[in-house]
Amino acid sequence: MKNTFTKISISLALSLAFSTAAFAHSVEKEGYLIDTRGNPVMNNYKQCWKTGYWTPAMAIAECDPDLVKKEAPKVVIAPAPAPAASGPEKAAFAKITLQAETLFDFDKAVVRADGKSKLNDEVVAVMKQHPEVEIVLVTGHADRIGKEGYNQKLSERRAAAVKDYLVSQGVEANRIETAAKGESEPTVACSDVKGKESGKNKKLVECLQPNRRVMVEVRVQKPAQN
């Protein structure tokens, strides 16, 4: 009894599968007479028999290839060329590195008096001497002491403070762009310094000093006159 039931189940499943396939073929080839295998019925001239309600929109490639809508050719869009480097081949002046301790108090973003003097001598004067320099980039950097997000914000505030001071000294604001790298581009690792990573670890603070800096570099410069 069990075997008979199994055979009946298999028979029904196969019948359902064939019926589903036949239905799919009939829908796909609607408008044409099809045989039991789902193929279009053709005459002796290899022409498909059409139903009375056939329209050109029902055309299939197997029977009426000239009527089948051809796919539009794919348009390949070439990637945009990479932007050229904005910096000149030969900058009017070399990259300027300003140690944060010279410009700011520890963990602060207000330019100190001696920091202003440093900016006057090394940046303001140079910018006024080189009007061909259209844009400089002021980038703030921090060390790894403290949370990464805080260090990123600190380097942003310090870069902005330097820009504000340069503008106050007569450098046009549109000649200055700012960026912030936080602790992402250290110049020293200080991995051999022992103790907790905090501002109270004087040896670590001293060792990481080169990482706390502000960089000023030429970004856009007018071409040299021949």
C-alpha positions as CSV (number, residue, x, y, z in Angstrom):
1,M,0.0,0.0,0.0
2,K,2.8,2.3,0.9
3,N,4.6,1.7,-2.4
4,T,1.4,2.3,-4.4
5,F,1.0,5.7,-2.5
6,T,4.5,6.6,-3.3
7,K,4.2,5.9,-7.0
8,I,1.0,7.9,-7.2
9,S,2.7,10.8,-5.4
10,I,5.6,10.7,-7.9
11,S,3.2,10.5,-10.8
12,L,1.3,13.5,-9.6
13,A,4.5,15.5,-9.1
14,L,5.8,14.7,-12.5
15,S,2.4,15.6,-14.1
16,L,2.4,18.9,-12.2
17,A,5.9,19.7,-13.3
18,F,5.1,18.9,-17.0
19,S,1.9,20.9,-16.7
20,T,3.8,23.9,-15.2
21,A,6.5,23.8,-17.9
22,A,3.8,23.5,-20.7
23,F,2.0,26.5,-19.2
24,A,5.2,28.5,-19.1
25,H,5.9,27.7,-22.7
26,S,2.3,28.6,-23.8
27,V,2.5,32.0,-22.0
28,E,5.9,32.7,-23.5
29,K,4.7,31.8,-27.0
30,E,1.2,33.3,-26.7
31,G,-0.1,33.9,-30.2
32,Y,1.3,30.7,-31.7
33,L,0.1,27.2,-31.9
34,I,2.3,24.9,-29.9
35,D,2.6,21.2,-29.6
36,T,2.6,19.0,-26.5
37,R,6.3,19.6,-26.0
38,G,5.8,23.4,-26.0
39,N,7.3,24.0,-29.4
40,P,5.6,26.1,-32.1
41,V,3.8,24.2,-34.8
42,M,5.3,24.9,-38.2
43,N,4.2,24.2,-41.8
44,N,6.3,22.6,-44.5
45,Y,8.0,26.0,-45.2
46,K,9.2,26.3,-41.6
47,Q,6.7,29.0,-40.8
48,C,5.0,29.1,-37.5
49,W,1.2,28.8,-37.3
50,K,-0.3,31.8,-35.6
51,T,-3.6,32.1,-33.7
52,G,-6.4,34.4,-34.7
53,Y,-5.4,36.9,-32.0
54,W,-1.7,37.1,-32.9
55,T,-0.2,40.6,-33.0
56,P,3.4,41.7,-33.8
57,A,3.9,42.4,-30.1
58,M,3.7,38.6,-29.5
59,A,6.5,37.8,-32.0
60,I,9.2,35.5,-30.8
61,A,12.7,35.1,-32.2
62,E,12.1,31.4,-33.1
63,C,9.3,32.3,-35.5
64,D,9.5,36.0,-36.4
65,P,13.1,37.2,-35.6
66,D,12.6,40.4,-37.7
67,L,9.7,41.5,-35.5
68,V,11.4,40.9,-32.2
69,K,12.5,44.1,-30.4
70,K,16.2,44.2,-30.3
71,E,17.9,45.3,-27.2
72,A,19.5,48.7,-27.4
73,P,23.3,48.6,-27.4
74,K,24.8,49.1,-24.0
75,V,26.5,52.4,-23.6
76,V,29.8,52.1,-21.7
77,I,30.6,55.3,-19.8
78,A,34.3,55.8,-19.4
79,P,35.3,56.7,-15.8
80,A,36.2,60.4,-15.3
81,P,39.9,61.1,-15.4
82,A,41.5,61.4,-12.0
83,P,41.9,65.0,-11.0
84,A,45.4,66.3,-11.5
85,A,47.5,67.1,-8.4
86,S,46.8,70.7,-7.4
87,G,50.3,71.4,-6.0
88,P,52.9,72.9,-8.4
89,E,55.9,70.9,-9.6
90,K,58.2,73.4,-7.8
91,A,56.5,75.2,-4.9
92,A,57.3,78.8,-4.1
93,F,58.3,77.8,-0.6
94,A,59.0,74.5,1.2
95,K,56.4,72.8,3.5
96,I,56.4,74.6,6.9
97,T,56.1,72.5,10.1
98,L,55.0,74.3,13.2
99,Q,55.2,72.4,16.5
100,A,51.9,72.6,18.4
101,E,53.7,73.5,21.7
102,T,55.0,76.7,19.9
103,L,51.5,77.7,18.8
104,F,49.2,76.4,21.6
105,D,49.1,75.4,25.2
106,F,48.8,71.7,25.8
107,D,45.4,70.4,24.7
108,K,44.3,73.9,23.6
109,A,43.4,75.6,20.3
110,V,44.1,79.3,21.0
111,V,47.2,80.7,19.4
112,R,49.6,81.9,22.0
113,A,51.6,85.2,21.8
114,D,54.9,83.5,20.8
115,G,52.9,81.3,18.4
116,K,51.6,84.5,16.7
117,S,55.2,85.7,16.3
118,K,56.1,82.4,14.8
119,L,53.2,82.5,12.3
120,N,54.1,86.1,11.4
121,D,57.7,85.2,10.6
122,E,57.2,81.9,8.9
123,V,53.8,82.0,7.2
124,V,52.4,85.6,6.9
125,A,55.6,87.1,5.6
126,V,56.1,84.3,3.1
127,M,52.5,84.5,1.8
128,K,52.9,88.2,1.2
129,Q,56.2,87.7,-0.6
130,H,54.7,85.1,-2.9
131,P,51.4,86.4,-4.4
132,E,51.7,83.6,-7.0
133,V,50.7,81.2,-4.3
134,E,46.9,81.2,-4.7
135,I,46.1,78.6,-2.0
136,V,48.0,77.0,1.0
137,L,46.8,74.0,2.9
138,V,46.9,74.2,6.7
139,T,46.7,70.8,8.3
140,G,46.4,70.0,12.0
141,H,47.9,66.9,13.5
142,A,47.5,65.4,17.1
143,D,49.2,62.7,19.1
144,R,47.5,59.5,20.2
145,I,46.9,60.5,23.8
146,G,43.2,60.6,24.5
147,K,40.3,59.4,22.4
148,E,40.6,59.3,18.6
149,G,37.5,61.4,18.0
150,Y,38.6,64.1,20.4
151,N,42.1,64.2,18.8
152,Q,40.5,64.7,15.4
153,K,38.4,67.6,16.6
154,L,41.4,69.1,18.4
155,S,43.4,69.1,15.1
156,E,40.5,70.6,13.3
157,R,40.2,73.4,15.8
158,R,43.9,74.1,15.7
159,A,44.0,74.3,11.9
160,A,41.0,76.7,12.0
161,A,42.7,78.8,14.7
162,V,45.8,79.2,12.5
163,K,43.7,80.2,9.5
164,D,41.8,82.8,11.5
165,Y,45.1,84.3,12.7
166,L,46.6,84.4,9.2
167,V,43.4,86.2,7.9
168,S,43.6,88.7,10.8
169,Q,47.1,89.5,9.5
170,G,46.0,90.3,6.0
171,V,46.1,87.0,4.2
172,E,43.0,86.6,2.2
173,A,40.7,83.8,3.5
174,N,40.2,82.4,0.0
175,R,44.0,81.6,-0.1
176,I,43.7,79.3,2.9
177,E,42.3,75.8,3.1
178,T,42.3,73.7,6.2
179,A,42.4,69.9,6.9
180,A,42.7,67.8,10.0
181,K,44.4,64.4,10.4
182,G,44.0,63.8,14.1
183,E,46.3,61.0,15.2
184,S,46.3,59.2,11.9
185,E,49.7,60.4,10.5
186,P,52.2,60.2,13.4
187,T,55.9,60.8,12.7
188,V,57.1,58.9,15.8
189,A,55.6,55.8,17.5
190,C,57.2,56.0,21.0
191,S,56.2,52.3,21.5
192,D,59.1,51.8,23.9
193,V,57.9,54.4,26.4
194,K,56.4,52.6,29.5
195,G,53.5,53.7,31.5
196,K,49.9,54.7,31.0
197,E,48.9,56.7,27.8
198,S,47.8,59.9,29.4
199,G,48.7,63.5,29.7
200,K,50.3,62.7,33.1
201,N,52.9,60.5,31.5
202,K,55.5,63.2,31.0
203,K,57.9,60.9,29.1
204,L,55.2,59.9,26.7
205,V,54.0,63.5,26.2
206,E,57.6,64.6,25.5
207,C,58.3,61.7,23.1
208,L,55.1,62.3,21.1
209,Q,55.8,66.0,20.7
210,P,56.7,65.7,16.9
211,N,53.2,64.3,16.2
212,R,51.5,67.4,17.6
213,R,52.0,69.9,14.8
214,V,50.5,72.1,12.1
215,M,51.7,71.9,8.5
216,V,51.5,74.7,6.0
217,E,52.1,73.8,2.3
218,V,51.5,75.2,-1.1
219,R,48.4,73.7,-2.7
220,V,47.7,75.9,-5.8
221,Q,50.2,78.2,-7.4
222,K,50.1,80.2,-10.6
223,P,52.4,79.0,-13.4
224,A,55.8,80.6,-13.6
225,Q,56.1,83.3,-16.2
226,N,58.5,82.5,-19.0
